[in-house]
Amino acid sequence: MRLIYFAHARRATGCSLEELPLTAPLTPAALWDLLIERHPALASLRTVSRLARGDDFLPADALLSPTDEIAIIPPVSGG
C-alpha cells in the first residue's frame, strides 16, 4: 500500500510517501493501528484526520486493498 502524508501527518512521520507492505485487505481502523505502531506521533492526529482513496474520503467500514494509494489528510486551514 502506498501512503501519502500531508501537513501535520508529514511532520509526524518525517516523510511524504511511504510503502507499507501488506498481503491482505484491512479496515481504516486497522490501518491507523499499523501506522501509529510505525509512527507513534500520528496518534494525536487519528481522531481529527481523514483517510482518502482517490477523490473519496473513506468511511469507517471501507475495505482497503494492499494495492491502494491512501492519503492521510489532517485538518487544514487557510485564508
C-alpha positions as CSV (number, residue, x, y, z in Angstrom):
1,M,0.0,0.0,0.0
2,R,1.3,3.5,-0.9
3,L,0.7,6.1,1.8
4,I,0.8,9.9,1.2
5,Y,1.2,12.1,4.2
6,F,0.1,15.8,4.2
7,A,0.8,18.7,6.5
8,H,1.0,17.6,10.2
9,A,1.0,13.9,9.2
10,R,4.1,14.6,7.1
11,R,5.8,16.2,10.1
12,A,4.7,13.4,12.4
13,T,6.2,10.7,10.1
14,G,9.1,12.6,8.7
15,C,8.2,11.6,5.1
16,S,5.7,12.5,2.5
17,L,5.4,9.0,0.9
18,E,5.7,5.5,2.3
19,E,5.2,2.0,1.0
20,L,3.5,-0.3,3.5
21,P,4.0,-4.0,2.6
22,L,0.6,-5.7,3.1
23,T,-0.7,-9.0,2.0
24,A,-4.3,-8.8,2.9
25,P,-7.1,-6.2,2.9
26,L,-7.7,-4.2,6.1
27,T,-10.1,-1.6,7.5
28,P,-9.3,2.0,8.1
29,A,-9.1,1.3,11.9
30,A,-6.6,-1.5,11.4
31,L,-4.5,0.8,9.1
32,W,-4.5,3.5,11.7
33,D,-3.3,0.9,14.3
34,L,-0.4,-0.1,12.0
35,L,0.5,3.5,11.2
36,I,0.6,4.5,14.9
37,E,2.7,1.5,15.7
38,R,5.2,2.7,13.0
39,H,4.9,6.4,13.7
40,P,3.7,7.0,17.3
41,A,3.4,10.8,16.7
42,L,0.4,10.1,14.4
43,A,-1.7,9.1,17.4
44,S,-2.7,12.7,18.1
45,L,-3.9,13.0,14.6
46,R,-6.0,9.8,14.4
47,T,-9.3,11.4,15.5
48,V,-9.0,14.6,13.5
49,S,-7.6,13.3,10.2
50,R,-9.3,11.7,7.3
51,L,-8.2,8.9,5.0
52,A,-8.8,9.2,1.3
53,R,-8.6,6.9,-1.7
54,G,-8.6,8.7,-5.0
55,D,-11.0,11.6,-4.7
56,D,-13.1,10.0,-1.9
57,F,-12.8,10.1,1.9
58,L,-13.1,6.6,3.3
59,P,-16.0,5.6,5.5
60,A,-15.1,3.6,8.7
61,D,-16.4,0.3,7.1
62,A,-14.3,0.6,3.9
63,L,-12.1,-2.3,3.0
64,L,-8.6,-1.2,1.9
65,S,-6.6,-3.3,-0.6
66,P,-2.8,-3.8,-0.4
67,T,-2.5,-2.1,-3.8
68,D,-4.4,1.1,-2.8
69,E,-2.9,4.5,-2.6
70,I,-4.2,6.2,0.6
71,A,-3.8,9.8,1.6
72,I,-3.7,10.8,5.3
73,I,-5.2,14.3,5.4
74,P,-5.1,16.2,8.7
75,P,-7.2,19.2,9.3
76,V,-6.2,22.3,7.3
77,S,-7.0,25.9,7.5
78,G,-6.2,28.7,5.2
79,G,-7.1,32.2,4.4
